C-alpha cells in the first residue's frame, strides 16, 4: 500500500493524460459512429450512408445552430 491508500482506488497511480480503457459494451457510440460501423460491415451501401449522414448532419446543425436555417427551394 502506497502512502496509506487502499488498493481499492483503481487507477490511482496512473499518470495524468493516460486514458483508462473502458470495455466496449460500456462505451456509448454516437449515431455517426454507428453509421460508420454499419458501412464498414457492409450492412449499408455508400449511397445509403451518404443519405443517412446528411440527415444526421442536418439534425446536428438544427440542434446546435437553431438561428441558421437551411435554404428553401422555390
Buried (B, 14 or more C-beta within 10 A) or exposed (E): EEEEEEEEEEEEEEEEEEEEEEEEEEEEEEEEEEBBEBBEEEEBEEEEBEEBBEEBEEEEEEEEEEEEEEEEEE
